[in-house]
Amino acid sequence: MVVLIVWIIMAYVCYDVAQKKGLNSGMWGVLGLIFGIFALMILVMIPSKRY
């Protein structure tokens, strides 16, 4: 049960970070749900599209 909650939180965090960076937030939310912390680590390394 705890693992499921952590994966959902990762999906939301990926969604939020992608939205703030100007990236496709829906796609990153799904990737965060599937890959968890690994998707978040990749997302943090991608440069922002907003200037």
C-alpha positions as semicolon CSV with decimal commas, in nm:
position;residue;x (nm);y (nm);z (nm)
1;M;0,000;0,000;0,000
2;V;0,280;0,241;0,088
3;V;0,454;0,170;-0,243
4;L;0,138;0,266;-0,434
5;I;0,114;0,596;-0,249
6;V;0,480;0,673;-0,320
7;W;0,432;0,603;-0,696
8;I;0,128;0,835;-0,704
9;I;0,325;1,107;-0,526
10;M;0,608;1,064;-0,778
11;A;0,358;1,105;-1,063
12;Y;0,230;1,429;-0,912
13;V;0,579;1,566;-0,848
14;C;0,685;1,487;-1,206
15;Y;0,367;1,651;-1,334
16;D;0,430;1,963;-1,127
17;V;0,800;1,996;-1,217
18;A;0,727;1,945;-1,588
19;Q;0,454;2,207;-1,577
20;K;0,688;2,460;-1,413
21;K;0,955;2,386;-1,677
22;G;0,710;2,429;-1,964
23;L;0,723;2,064;-2,071
24;N;0,440;1,820;-2,147
25;S;0,312;1,771;-1,794
26;G;0,064;1,493;-1,877
27;M;0,330;1,279;-2,037
28;W;0,571;1,335;-1,749
29;G;0,298;1,254;-1,497
30;V;0,245;0,917;-1,665
31;L;0,620;0,857;-1,685
32;G;0,646;0,943;-1,314
33;L;0,373;0,691;-1,239
34;I;0,547;0,419;-1,439
35;F;0,915;0,486;-1,360
36;G;0,891;0,679;-1,031
37;I;1,213;0,837;-0,905
38;F;1,398;0,756;-1,227
39;A;1,161;0,976;-1,431
40;L;1,203;1,255;-1,177
41;M;1,583;1,236;-1,196
42;I;1,572;1,264;-1,576
43;L;1,319;1,547;-1,559
44;V;1,539;1,748;-1,324
45;M;1,829;1,721;-1,570
46;I;1,625;1,850;-1,868
47;P;1,662;2,227;-1,918
48;S;1,355;2,447;-1,886
49;K;1,175;2,565;-2,200
50;R;1,058;2,883;-2,026
51;Y;1,286;3,182;-2,034
